[in-house]
Amino acid sequence: MRADHIDALISVGRPSISTDGAFAVFATSRPDTPANRNVGQLWRIDLPEGAPRRLTRGVADSAPQISPDGQAVAFLRADARGKAQIHVIASQGGEAVQATDAPGGVGSFAWSPNGDAFAYTSRVVEAGRYGSVEGLDSAAESPRRITGIRWHANGLGYLADRPAHVFVVAVPATDAEPFYEPAPAVLPEGAEAPTKRVVVAGARQLTAGDASYSGVVFTGDGSEVLTVPDEIEHDRRDLRSRLVAVRTDGSGQREVVAADRGLAIDDVFVAPDGVIAMTAADMGESGVDFIAPGDALWLVEDDGPRRLTDPETIDLGEVGSHIGAAGTDFLVQNRTRGRVELLRVTRQGEMSVVIGGDVEVSGHAASGTGERIVASVATPESAGELFLADAGPLTHFGKVLQDAGIVMPVEKEIPGRDGYPVHGWVAVPEGDGPFPVILQIHGGPYASYGIHAFDETQVLVDAGYAVVYSNPRGSAGYGREHGRSIRQRMGTVDFHDVIDFLDAALEADPRLDAARVGIMGGSYGGYLTAWVIAHDHRFAGAIVERGFLDPASFQGTSDIGSFFGDEYVGVDPEAMAAQSPMAVVAQVTTPTLVLHSELDFRCPLEQATRYYAALKRQGTDAEMLIFPGEDHELTRSGQPRHRRERFAAVLDWWQRYLPTV
C-alpha cells in the first residue's frame, strides 16, 4: 500500500437494523483526494443474504438510524452552510427530506419510541459570534471573558460561547415538501436584519443556560429525553457527570444519576422495556482518576446504578462505550490484546462472545428479538466491513485495499527485562533483506495498536522498511493494572517495553538490520519517541509527531491540561521534570523531524515549537513541518491531500536518514 492508496481506506460506521431484522443500513466513509475531504453514503442490505446497495448519494452522509416502524431512515447530511442536519429518507430509497435547520448543526440525535419526533443536540452560539451577524468577521468580535478552568476543545475551539442544547422536532413525512434554504431577506424600510438564524419551524429548545449537553435518547414512554450535562468548572476539574431526564413538554428536568455517584458517563441506552443502561467509569474520590478508568456496563435502578461487568478484566472504554440490546440482554464491545470483540451481557452480568477472533468491532445493532445482530468490523485485510453474527462479512470493501497490496504482520509476545510480557507485531517487506527497521509507538497512552489494516505501517513496509510496534505497559486491552502501571512513572517501564520488544524482534529475524534503525510516534507516541532518543542514541533518525513534550506548559495550553498531566506525571516540579522530554532535550543527538498541526488543541503547537527550537539552538539536526488548518486528528481524519503530503514528508525523511537499498 502506497500513500496514494489512502482513498481505498473504506471504513464502515455504526449500523442500524430494522426491528424485524429484515434489513440493515450503514454508512461508509473514505478519504477522497480529488475532493480533498472524507466522503461517504448510506447503504442498505437485505438480510440475511442480500447484496449491499447505495441508499443515498450525498457527499458525506452518516449516522443512519432506522425508524421504529422500519419505513424510514434518518441520517446526518451537511446543509449549504456545511452544518450537519437531520435528513429523512424512505427505507427503500428516494429523495431525502431535511428535518432540521439548526444554525449550529446537529450533534447527536434519536427517534422517539413512536417515530413521530426527533431529539437532538445543537450548539447555540452567543449573539455576534461565529457568523451569527452577517458581515462581522471573527477578528472583529468582542473579547471573550473566561472564568472557568476550561475554555477550548480540540476539533472545535472555544466552548463557553456555544453550549450544546437539547431540542425536539417533529419528523417530516418522506414525501413532504422539501426544505428550501432561505434567500437573503428583503426587509421593509427601516427594519433591522436578525442577528441569528432561527431553527426550522416546530423545533423546540428544551434546555438552556451555560451547560453543554451530550447524547440524547428517549425514555421508554417518550415523555423525557435522557442526556448528560457538562458544566465548565470554575475551581478544579471534575470528570464526574450527571444523567438527567428532560421533559419533552419543556416543563423541566429531573436528575436520574447524580454526580456524587462518582461516574463519568459515556453512553446511555434505553431497552425496549424501558430499562436504562449506561457505560461509565468510576473517577474516584478526586473526580479525575481517569487513567485506565475502569469503564463498565451499568444498569440504572431505583436505588442507583448497578455494575454488570468487571472493569479489571473487561475494557469497555472508547470503542466499547456504545450499547445495544439483543432481546433483554445488552451488547457491548470489549477491547482486548489488539482486538475488539462483541459481547452479549445479561442483566445478571453473564457474558458470551457474539463476534470474536481477529476483528475490531466499532459498532453494532440487533433486531428486536436479538436473533439477528450486525456489526461494523475492521480486520487484518480491511478497514471496514459489515458482519452478520454467525455468518461473517456481508460486504467486501477491503478488496480495493487488498488489490493495492498489504502485508500481514506477524504477532509476537516476548518477555521483557523484568520478565513482564510485551505483546506486539512485526511487519516485514517481501524478500530476504536486510531491511532498515522503524520502531513505531502508539498514542494514548491508554490506547493500543490493533490487528486491523493500518495505513501508517503498510506505507512504510511498501517503501522497504520493516516495522516493529507493540503495546507497552500503559496501553489499553491488557487489564487495568497494565494501563495504570505508568501513572507518575512515564518513561520507565513503557520505555523498557518498547526497547525490549525491538531488541527481541531484531535478534529473532535476520532480515531486520539492527545497524539501521529509526523511531517514530504520535501524541503519547511522540512523547515516548522524544524520551527514547534522549536516552538511547542508536537511532539513525526520529519523527516526533503531535507530542506531549513539556508537562509544565501543557497544563495551561491543552484542552485536557487541567487534569491529564496532573494524573500522569504528577504536580511536583521535580517529578514532572524527571518524566519530561523537554527537560532532557539537551541529551538528544538524533536527527529529528517534528511534525505538528496548527490547530492541535490537544497537544498544542507550542509543545512542538519549543522542542524544535531547543534542538536547533543546541545544534541537533532538526526540521519542523506544520500543517495549516489541521488538529490532533490529522493522520486519521485530516484533509486527504495533507495526509498524503505527510506521508511524502515521512518517507523523504527516512530516505535521507535511513535509506532503503
C-alpha positions as CSV (number, residue, x, y, z in Angstrom):
1,M,0.0,0.0,0.0
2,R,1.4,3.4,-1.0
3,A,0.4,6.8,0.2
4,D,-1.8,7.4,-2.8
5,H,-3.9,4.4,-1.9
6,I,-5.5,6.1,1.2
7,D,-8.6,6.5,-0.9
8,A,-9.0,2.8,-0.6
9,L,-9.4,3.0,3.2
10,I,-13.1,2.5,3.3
11,S,-14.5,2.3,6.8
12,V,-18.0,1.2,7.9
13,G,-19.8,3.3,10.6
14,R,-22.2,2.0,13.2
15,P,-25.0,0.2,11.5
16,S,-28.8,0.2,12.2
17,I,-31.1,-2.7,11.8
18,S,-34.9,-2.9,11.4
19,T,-36.9,-4.1,14.4
20,D,-37.9,-7.2,12.5
21,G,-34.3,-7.9,11.3
22,A,-35.3,-7.8,7.6
23,F,-32.6,-5.2,6.6
24,A,-29.8,-3.1,7.9
25,V,-28.5,0.3,6.9
26,F,-24.9,1.6,7.4
27,A,-22.7,4.4,6.2
28,T,-19.3,4.2,4.6
29,S,-16.5,6.8,4.7
30,R,-13.2,7.1,2.9
31,P,-10.7,9.8,2.0
32,D,-11.2,11.3,-1.4
33,T,-8.0,13.1,-2.6
34,P,-9.5,15.0,-5.6
35,A,-12.3,16.3,-3.4
36,N,-9.8,16.8,-0.5
37,R,-12.3,15.6,2.1
38,N,-13.8,12.4,3.5
39,V,-16.8,11.2,1.5
40,G,-19.5,8.6,2.1
41,Q,-23.0,7.4,1.6
42,L,-25.6,5.2,3.2
43,W,-26.0,1.6,2.1
44,R,-28.9,-0.8,2.6
45,I,-28.6,-4.6,2.7
46,D,-31.5,-7.0,3.0
47,L,-30.8,-9.8,5.5
48,P,-29.6,-12.4,5.6
49,E,-28.1,-12.7,2.2
50,G,-28.8,-9.6,0.2
51,A,-26.3,-7.6,-1.7
52,P,-25.5,-4.0,-0.4
53,R,-26.8,-1.1,-2.5
54,R,-26.4,2.6,-2.1
55,L,-29.4,4.2,-0.4
56,T,-28.2,7.8,-0.7
57,R,-25.8,9.8,-2.9
58,G,-24.8,12.7,-0.7
59,V,-21.2,13.8,-0.3
60,A,-20.8,12.7,3.3
61,D,-23.9,11.1,4.7
62,S,-23.5,9.5,8.1
63,A,-25.1,8.2,11.3
64,P,-28.1,6.3,10.0
65,Q,-31.0,5.3,12.3
66,I,-33.9,3.3,11.1
67,S,-37.3,4.4,12.3
68,P,-39.2,2.2,14.8
69,D,-41.7,1.0,12.1
70,G,-38.9,0.4,9.6
71,Q,-40.4,2.7,7.0
72,A,-37.8,5.5,7.1
73,V,-34.1,6.1,7.8
74,A,-32.8,9.3,9.5
75,F,-29.2,10.4,9.0
76,L,-26.9,13.4,9.0
77,R,-26.0,15.4,5.9
78,A,-24.4,18.8,5.6
79,D,-26.6,21.7,4.5
80,A,-25.5,24.6,2.2
81,R,-23.5,26.1,5.1
82,G,-21.7,22.9,5.9
83,K,-23.7,22.2,9.1
84,A,-24.9,18.7,9.7
85,Q,-28.7,18.4,9.7
86,I,-31.1,15.5,10.2
87,H,-32.5,14.2,6.9
88,V,-35.1,11.5,6.4
89,I,-35.5,9.1,3.5
90,A,-37.8,6.2,2.8
91,S,-36.2,3.0,3.8
92,Q,-36.4,1.8,0.2
93,G,-34.7,4.9,-1.1
94,G,-35.8,8.1,-2.8
95,E,-35.2,11.8,-2.2
96,A,-34.2,12.8,1.4
97,V,-36.2,15.4,3.3
98,Q,-34.4,17.8,5.6
99,A,-35.8,17.7,9.1
100,T,-33.8,20.4,10.9
101,D,-32.2,23.8,10.2
102,A,-30.1,24.1,13.3
103,P,-27.7,27.1,12.9
104,G,-25.0,25.3,14.9
105,G,-25.6,22.0,13.2
106,V,-26.8,18.7,14.8
107,G,-24.5,16.7,17.1
108,S,-26.4,13.5,18.2
109,F,-30.0,12.6,17.6
110,A,-32.6,9.9,18.4
111,W,-36.0,8.8,17.2
112,S,-38.9,8.9,19.7
113,P,-40.4,5.5,20.5
114,N,-43.4,6.0,18.3
115,G,-41.4,7.6,15.5
116,D,-43.1,11.0,15.4
117,A,-40.3,13.1,16.7
118,F,-36.5,13.6,16.9
119,A,-34.5,14.7,19.9
120,Y,-31.1,16.2,19.0
121,T,-28.3,18.4,20.3
122,S,-27.1,21.5,18.6
123,R,-24.7,24.3,19.6
124,V,-26.4,27.6,20.3
125,V,-23.9,30.4,19.6
126,E,-23.7,33.7,21.6
127,A,-25.1,36.5,19.6
128,G,-22.5,38.3,17.5
129,R,-20.2,35.3,17.1
130,Y,-19.4,32.6,14.6
131,G,-21.1,34.3,11.7
132,S,-24.4,35.0,13.5
133,V,-24.1,38.6,12.3
134,E,-23.7,38.8,8.6
135,G,-20.5,40.6,7.6
136,L,-19.0,40.5,11.0
137,D,-15.5,38.9,10.8
138,S,-14.3,36.8,13.7
139,A,-11.4,39.2,14.2
140,A,-13.9,42.0,14.9
141,E,-15.8,40.1,17.5
142,S,-15.9,41.3,21.1
143,P,-13.3,39.8,23.5
144,R,-14.1,36.6,25.4
145,R,-14.3,36.7,29.2
146,I,-13.1,33.3,30.6
147,T,-13.8,32.4,34.2
148,G,-13.7,28.6,34.1
149,I,-10.8,26.3,34.0
150,R,-11.7,25.0,30.5
151,W,-12.1,27.2,27.5
152,H,-11.4,25.2,24.3
153,A,-11.6,21.7,22.8
154,N,-9.6,20.0,20.0
155,G,-11.5,20.0,16.8
156,L,-13.9,22.7,18.0
157,G,-12.3,25.7,19.5
158,Y,-13.9,27.9,22.2
159,L,-16.5,26.3,24.4
160,A,-18.3,28.6,26.7
161,D,-19.9,30.8,24.0
162,R,-21.6,27.9,22.1
163,P,-23.0,25.3,24.5
164,A,-24.8,22.3,23.0
165,H,-28.5,22.2,24.0
166,V,-31.3,19.7,23.5
167,F,-34.1,20.2,21.0
168,V,-37.1,18.2,19.8
169,V,-38.7,18.5,16.4
170,A,-41.4,16.6,14.5
171,V,-40.4,14.1,11.9
172,P,-41.4,15.2,8.4
173,A,-43.1,12.7,6.1
174,T,-40.7,11.4,3.5
175,D,-43.0,12.7,0.7
176,A,-43.2,16.2,2.4
177,E,-42.4,19.5,0.7
178,P,-38.6,19.8,0.5
179,F,-36.7,22.3,2.8
180,Y,-35.6,25.4,0.9
181,E,-32.6,27.4,2.0
182,P,-33.9,30.9,2.7
183,A,-32.7,33.6,0.4
184,P,-31.2,36.8,1.8
185,A,-34.0,38.7,3.4
186,V,-35.7,41.6,1.7
187,L,-36.7,43.8,4.6
188,P,-39.2,46.6,5.0
189,E,-37.7,50.0,5.1
190,G,-36.2,50.7,8.5
191,A,-36.3,47.1,9.7
192,E,-33.2,45.5,11.2
193,A,-31.8,42.2,10.0
194,P,-31.9,39.4,12.5
195,T,-28.7,38.6,14.4
196,K,-29.2,34.9,14.3
197,R,-30.9,32.3,12.1
198,V,-34.0,30.6,13.6
199,V,-34.3,26.8,13.7
200,V,-36.8,25.2,11.4
201,A,-40.4,25.7,12.3
202,G,-41.6,23.3,15.1
203,A,-38.2,22.7,16.7
204,R,-38.3,23.4,20.5
205,Q,-35.3,24.0,22.7
206,L,-35.6,22.0,25.9
207,T,-32.5,23.1,27.8
208,A,-30.9,26.5,28.4
209,G,-28.0,28.0,30.3
210,D,-24.2,27.6,30.3
211,A,-24.1,23.8,30.5
212,S,-23.5,21.8,27.3
213,Y,-25.5,18.5,26.8
214,S,-24.2,15.4,25.1
215,G,-26.1,12.4,23.8
216,V,-29.8,12.0,23.6
217,V,-32.1,9.0,24.0
218,F,-35.9,9.0,24.7
219,T,-37.2,7.2,27.8
220,G,-39.5,4.2,27.1
221,D,-42.7,6.2,27.1
222,G,-41.3,9.1,25.1
223,S,-42.1,11.7,27.7
224,E,-38.5,12.5,28.5
225,V,-35.0,12.7,26.9
226,L,-32.0,11.4,28.7
227,T,-28.9,13.4,28.3
228,V,-25.6,14.2,30.1
229,P,-24.9,17.8,31.1
230,D,-21.4,19.2,31.2
231,E,-20.8,22.3,33.3
232,I,-17.5,24.1,33.0
233,E,-15.8,24.1,36.4
234,H,-14.5,27.3,38.0
235,D,-12.1,25.9,40.6
236,R,-10.8,22.5,39.8
237,R,-11.5,19.9,37.1
238,D,-14.1,17.2,37.9
239,L,-14.7,14.4,35.3
240,R,-17.8,13.0,37.2
241,S,-21.0,13.6,35.4
242,R,-24.8,13.5,35.9
243,L,-27.6,11.9,33.9
244,V,-30.7,14.0,33.6
245,A,-34.2,13.4,32.1
246,V,-35.5,16.4,30.3
247,R,-39.3,16.5,29.8
248,T,-40.3,16.8,26.1
249,D,-43.1,19.3,27.0
250,G,-40.5,21.8,28.2
251,S,-41.6,21.7,31.8
252,G,-38.1,21.0,33.2
253,Q,-35.8,18.1,34.1
254,R,-35.0,15.7,36.8
255,E,-31.8,14.0,37.9
256,V,-31.5,10.3,37.2
257,V,-27.9,9.7,38.3
258,A,-26.2,12.3,40.5
259,A,-22.6,13.4,40.1
260,D,-21.9,12.2,43.7
261,R,-22.1,8.6,42.3
262,G,-18.6,9.3,41.1
263,L,-19.1,8.2,37.5
264,A,-18.0,9.7,34.2
265,I,-20.9,8.6,31.9
266,D,-20.0,7.7,28.3
267,D,-23.2,6.2,26.6
268,V,-26.8,5.9,27.7
269,F,-29.2,3.3,26.3
270,V,-32.9,2.6,26.9
271,A,-34.0,-1.0,26.3
272,P,-37.4,-1.8,24.7
273,D,-38.9,-2.4,28.1
274,G,-37.7,1.0,29.4
275,V,-34.8,-0.2,31.4
276,I,-31.9,2.3,31.4
277,A,-28.3,1.1,30.9
278,M,-25.1,3.1,30.6
279,T,-21.4,2.7,30.2
280,A,-19.5,4.7,32.8
281,A,-16.2,4.8,34.6
282,D,-15.5,5.4,38.3
283,M,-13.5,8.6,38.7
284,G,-12.6,8.0,42.3
285,E,-12.7,10.4,45.2
286,S,-10.6,13.0,43.3
287,G,-13.0,13.1,40.4
288,V,-10.1,12.9,37.9
289,D,-8.8,9.4,38.3
290,F,-9.1,8.7,34.6
291,I,-6.0,6.6,33.9
292,A,-7.2,3.1,32.8
293,P,-10.5,4.3,34.3
294,G,-12.4,1.0,34.5
295,D,-15.3,1.6,32.1
296,A,-18.2,-0.8,32.8
297,L,-21.7,-1.5,31.9
298,W,-24.3,-0.3,34.5
299,L,-28.0,-0.8,35.0
300,V,-29.8,2.3,36.4
301,E,-32.1,1.0,39.1
302,D,-34.3,2.8,41.7
303,D,-31.5,2.7,44.3
304,G,-28.8,3.7,41.9
305,P,-26.6,2.2,39.2
306,R,-25.6,-1.5,39.4
307,R,-22.5,-2.6,37.7
308,L,-22.8,-5.6,35.3
309,T,-19.2,-6.0,34.0
310,D,-15.8,-6.2,35.8
311,P,-13.6,-3.3,34.7
312,E,-10.5,-5.2,35.8
313,T,-10.9,-7.8,33.0
314,I,-13.4,-6.2,30.6
315,D,-12.4,-3.0,28.9
316,L,-15.4,-1.0,27.5
317,G,-13.5,2.3,27.1
318,E,-13.7,4.4,24.0
319,V,-14.7,1.8,21.3
320,G,-16.7,-0.1,23.9
321,S,-18.9,2.7,25.1
322,H,-21.6,2.0,22.5
323,I,-24.5,-0.1,24.0
324,G,-27.1,-2.1,22.1
325,A,-29.9,-4.5,23.0
326,A,-30.4,-8.1,22.0
327,G,-33.8,-9.1,23.4
328,T,-33.5,-8.4,27.1
329,D,-29.7,-8.6,27.0
330,F,-27.2,-5.9,26.2
331,L,-24.4,-5.7,23.6
332,V,-21.1,-4.0,24.3
333,Q,-17.6,-4.0,22.8
334,N,-14.6,-5.3,24.7
335,R,-11.1,-4.2,23.9
336,T,-8.5,-7.0,24.4
337,R,-5.0,-7.6,23.1
338,G,-5.3,-5.5,19.9
339,R,-8.8,-6.8,19.1
340,V,-12.3,-5.6,19.9
341,E,-14.9,-8.3,20.4
342,L,-18.7,-8.0,20.6
343,L,-20.1,-9.3,23.9
344,R,-23.6,-10.2,25.0
345,V,-24.3,-9.4,28.7
346,T,-27.4,-10.5,30.6
347,R,-29.0,-8.4,33.3
348,Q,-27.3,-10.7,35.8
349,G,-23.9,-10.0,34.4
350,E,-23.3,-13.2,32.5
351,M,-21.3,-12.8,29.3
352,S,-20.8,-14.5,26.0
353,V,-18.8,-13.6,22.8
354,V,-21.0,-12.8,19.8
355,I,-18.3,-11.8,17.4
356,G,-14.7,-12.6,18.2
357,G,-11.3,-13.6,16.7
358,D,-9.2,-11.3,14.6
359,V,-11.6,-8.4,14.5
360,E,-12.0,-4.9,15.8
361,V,-15.8,-4.2,16.2
362,S,-16.6,-0.5,16.1
363,G,-20.4,-0.5,16.1
364,H,-23.3,-2.9,16.2
365,A,-27.1,-3.3,16.1
366,A,-29.6,-6.0,16.8
367,S,-33.2,-6.8,15.8
368,G,-35.9,-6.5,18.4
369,T,-35.7,-10.2,19.4
370,G,-31.9,-10.2,19.2
371,E,-31.9,-13.1,16.7
372,R,-30.0,-11.0,14.1
373,I,-27.0,-8.9,15.0
374,V,-24.9,-6.9,12.6
375,A,-21.6,-5.1,13.3
376,S,-19.1,-2.8,11.7
377,V,-15.8,-4.6,11.8
378,A,-12.2,-4.0,10.8
379,T,-9.9,-6.9,10.0
380,P,-6.3,-7.5,9.1
381,E,-7.3,-7.2,5.4
382,S,-9.9,-4.5,5.6
383,A,-10.5,-1.1,7.2
384,G,-14.2,-1.9,7.5
385,E,-16.9,-4.4,6.6
386,L,-20.4,-5.2,7.8
387,F,-20.7,-8.5,9.6
388,L,-23.7,-10.6,10.4
389,A,-23.2,-12.6,13.6
390,D,-22.7,-16.3,13.0
391,A,-22.3,-15.7,9.3
392,G,-19.3,-13.4,8.7
393,P,-18.8,-10.5,6.3
394,L,-21.7,-9.3,4.2
395,T,-19.6,-6.7,2.3
396,H,-16.2,-6.8,0.7
397,F,-14.9,-3.2,0.7
398,G,-11.4,-4.4,1.7
399,K,-10.8,-5.9,-1.7
400,V,-9.8,-2.5,-3.0
401,L,-7.2,-2.3,-0.3
402,Q,-6.0,-5.9,-0.9
403,D,-5.6,-5.1,-4.6
404,A,-3.4,-2.2,-3.5
405,G,-1.2,-4.7,-1.7
406,I,-0.9,-5.2,2.1
407,V,1.4,-7.3,4.2
408,M,0.2,-9.4,7.1
409,P,2.2,-8.5,10.3
410,V,3.4,-11.4,12.5
411,E,2.1,-11.3,16.1
412,K,4.7,-11.8,18.9
413,E,4.9,-11.8,22.6
414,I,8.3,-11.6,24.4
415,P,9.5,-11.5,28.0
416,G,10.8,-8.0,28.9
417,R,13.9,-7.4,31.0
418,D,11.9,-7.8,34.2
419,G,10.0,-10.8,32.9
420,Y,6.9,-8.9,32.1
421,P,5.3,-10.0,28.7
422,V,5.3,-7.5,25.9
423,H,2.8,-8.1,23.1
424,G,3.1,-6.6,19.5
425,W,3.7,-7.2,15.8
426,V,6.4,-7.1,13.2
427,A,5.7,-6.3,9.6
428,V,8.4,-7.1,7.0
429,P,8.6,-6.5,3.3
430,E,8.8,-9.4,0.9
431,G,12.3,-10.6,0.3
432,D,15.4,-11.7,2.2
433,G,16.5,-8.3,3.5
434,P,18.3,-7.0,5.4
435,F,15.8,-4.2,5.7
436,P,16.1,-1.0,7.7
437,V,13.8,-1.0,10.7
438,I,11.4,1.6,12.1
439,L,10.1,1.4,15.7
440,Q,6.5,2.8,15.8
441,I,4.9,3.9,19.1
442,H,1.2,4.5,19.5
443,G,-0.6,7.4,21.2
444,G,-2.8,7.4,24.3
445,P,-1.1,6.2,26.4
446,Y,-4.2,4.3,27.2
447,A,-4.8,3.1,23.7
448,S,-3.4,0.3,21.6
449,Y,-2.2,-1.0,18.3
450,G,-4.7,-3.4,16.8
451,I,-4.9,-6.1,14.1
452,H,-6.7,-4.0,11.5
453,A,-5.1,-3.0,8.2
454,F,-3.1,0.1,9.4
455,D,-2.0,2.6,6.7
456,E,0.8,4.0,8.8
457,T,2.5,0.6,8.9
458,Q,1.6,-0.5,5.4
459,V,3.0,2.6,3.6
460,L,6.4,2.1,5.4
461,V,6.5,-1.6,4.5
462,D,5.8,-0.8,0.9
463,A,8.7,1.6,0.9
464,G,11.0,-1.1,2.0
465,Y,11.1,-0.8,5.8
466,A,10.4,-3.5,8.5
467,V,8.1,-2.0,11.1
468,V,8.1,-3.1,14.8
469,Y,5.3,-2.0,17.0
470,S,3.9,-3.1,20.4
471,N,1.5,-2.3,23.2
472,P,3.8,-1.5,26.2
473,R,2.7,-1.0,29.8
474,G,0.3,1.9,29.9
475,S,-1.6,0.6,26.9
476,A,-5.3,-0.5,26.8
477,G,-6.7,-4.0,26.4
478,Y,-4.5,-5.9,28.9
479,G,-6.3,-5.1,32.2
480,R,-6.3,-2.0,34.4
481,E,-3.1,-2.8,36.2
482,H,-1.3,-2.8,32.8
483,G,-2.8,0.5,31.9
484,R,-2.1,2.2,35.3
485,S,1.4,0.9,35.6
486,I,3.0,4.1,34.2
487,R,0.9,6.5,36.4
488,Q,3.5,9.1,37.6
489,R,6.1,6.7,36.1
490,M,6.1,7.8,32.5
491,G,9.3,7.0,30.6
492,T,10.1,4.0,32.8
493,V,8.6,0.6,32.2
494,D,6.9,1.8,29.0
495,F,10.4,2.8,27.7
496,H,11.8,-0.6,28.7
497,D,8.9,-2.5,27.0
498,V,9.2,-0.8,23.5
499,I,13.0,-1.2,23.5
500,D,12.9,-4.8,24.7
501,F,10.3,-5.7,22.1
502,L,12.5,-4.0,19.4
503,D,15.6,-5.9,20.6
504,A,13.8,-9.2,20.6
505,A,12.5,-8.6,17.1
506,L,16.0,-7.7,15.8
507,E,17.5,-10.8,17.3
508,A,14.8,-13.2,16.1
509,D,14.8,-12.2,12.4
510,P,18.0,-11.9,10.3
511,R,16.0,-9.9,7.7
512,L,15.9,-7.0,10.1
513,D,19.1,-4.8,10.0
514,A,19.9,-3.9,13.6
515,A,22.5,-1.4,12.5
516,R,19.9,0.7,10.6
517,V,17.0,1.6,12.9
518,G,14.7,4.6,13.2
519,I,11.9,5.6,15.6
520,M,8.6,7.5,15.3
521,G,5.4,8.1,17.2
522,G,2.5,10.5,17.6
523,S,0.8,12.1,20.7
524,Y,2.0,9.9,23.6
525,G,4.0,8.1,20.9
526,G,5.6,11.5,20.2
527,Y,6.4,11.8,24.0
528,L,8.0,8.3,24.2
529,T,9.9,8.9,20.9
530,A,11.4,12.1,22.3
531,W,12.1,10.3,25.6
532,V,13.8,7.4,23.9
533,I,16.2,9.4,21.7
534,A,17.3,11.3,24.8
535,H,18.4,8.0,26.4
536,D,19.2,5.7,23.5
537,H,21.4,7.0,20.7
538,R,21.3,4.1,18.3
539,F,18.7,5.6,16.0
540,A,19.6,7.0,12.6
541,G,16.6,9.4,12.8
542,A,13.4,10.1,14.6
543,I,10.0,11.6,13.9
544,V,8.2,13.3,16.9
545,E,4.6,14.0,15.9
546,R,2.0,16.0,17.8
547,G,3.8,15.1,21.0
548,F,3.2,15.7,24.7
549,L,6.6,17.1,25.3
550,D,6.5,19.5,28.2
551,P,4.1,18.8,31.1
552,A,4.8,22.2,32.7
553,S,3.4,24.2,29.8
554,F,0.8,21.6,28.8
555,Q,-1.3,22.4,31.8
556,G,-2.1,25.9,30.6
557,T,-2.4,25.3,26.9
558,S,-4.0,21.9,26.2
559,D,-7.8,21.2,26.2
560,I,-7.0,18.4,28.7
561,G,-4.3,20.2,30.5
562,S,-6.5,20.7,33.6
563,F,-6.1,17.0,34.6
564,F,-4.0,14.9,32.1
565,G,-0.6,15.8,33.3
566,D,-1.5,16.0,36.9
567,E,-2.5,12.4,36.8
568,Y,0.1,11.0,34.5
569,V,3.2,12.8,35.7
570,G,2.1,14.4,39.0
571,V,2.3,18.0,40.2
572,D,5.7,18.0,42.0
573,P,8.1,20.0,39.8
574,E,11.0,17.6,40.3
575,A,8.8,14.6,39.5
576,M,7.4,16.3,36.4
577,A,11.0,17.2,35.2
578,A,12.0,13.6,35.8
579,Q,9.4,12.5,33.2
580,S,9.6,15.4,30.8
581,P,11.2,15.1,27.3
582,M,11.8,18.9,27.3
583,A,13.9,18.5,30.5
584,V,16.3,16.1,28.7
585,V,16.2,17.6,25.2
586,A,19.9,18.6,25.7
587,Q,20.8,14.9,25.5
588,V,19.3,14.4,22.1
589,T,21.7,14.0,19.2
590,T,19.4,12.0,16.8
591,P,18.3,13.9,13.7
592,T,14.6,14.7,14.4
593,L,11.7,15.7,12.3
594,V,9.0,17.5,14.3
595,L,5.5,17.1,12.8
596,H,2.5,19.1,14.2
597,S,-0.8,20.6,13.2
598,E,-1.5,24.3,13.5
599,L,-4.9,23.9,15.3
600,D,-4.0,21.0,17.6
601,F,-5.5,21.9,21.0
602,R,-4.9,18.5,22.5
603,C,-1.1,18.7,22.2
604,P,-0.8,22.4,21.3
605,L,1.6,23.7,18.7
606,E,3.8,25.3,21.4
607,Q,4.8,21.8,22.5
608,A,6.4,21.3,19.1
609,T,7.9,24.7,18.5
610,R,9.6,24.9,21.9
611,Y,11.1,21.4,21.4
612,Y,12.2,22.2,17.9
613,A,13.7,25.5,19.0
614,A,15.7,23.7,21.7
615,L,17.0,21.1,19.2
616,K,18.1,23.9,16.8
617,R,19.8,26.0,19.5
618,Q,21.9,23.1,20.6
619,G,22.9,22.2,17.0
620,T,20.9,18.9,16.7
621,D,19.9,18.3,13.1
622,A,16.2,19.0,13.1
623,E,13.3,20.1,10.9
624,M,9.7,21.0,11.6
625,L,6.6,20.6,9.4
626,I,3.4,22.3,10.4
627,F,0.0,21.5,8.8
628,P,-2.3,24.5,8.5
629,G,-6.0,24.0,9.4
630,E,-5.4,20.6,10.9
631,D,-5.9,19.4,14.5
632,H,-4.8,16.4,16.6
633,E,-6.6,14.0,14.2
634,L,-4.6,14.8,11.1
635,T,-3.5,11.2,10.5
636,R,-7.0,9.8,11.0
637,S,-9.4,12.3,9.5
638,G,-7.4,15.2,8.2
639,Q,-7.6,16.6,4.6
640,P,-6.6,13.8,2.3
641,R,-4.1,16.0,0.5
642,H,-2.4,16.8,3.8
643,R,-2.4,13.1,4.7
644,R,-0.6,12.3,1.5
645,E,1.8,15.2,1.9
646,R,2.5,14.0,5.4
647,F,3.4,10.5,4.1
648,A,5.6,12.1,1.5
649,A,7.5,14.1,4.2
650,V,7.8,10.9,6.4
651,L,9.2,8.9,3.5
652,D,11.5,11.7,2.4
653,W,12.9,12.0,6.0
654,W,13.6,8.3,6.2
655,Q,15.1,8.2,2.7
656,R,17.6,10.8,3.8
657,Y,18.5,9.4,7.2
658,L,17.5,5.7,6.9
659,P,17.7,4.9,3.2
660,T,16.5,1.7,1.7
661,V,18.7,-0.2,-0.7
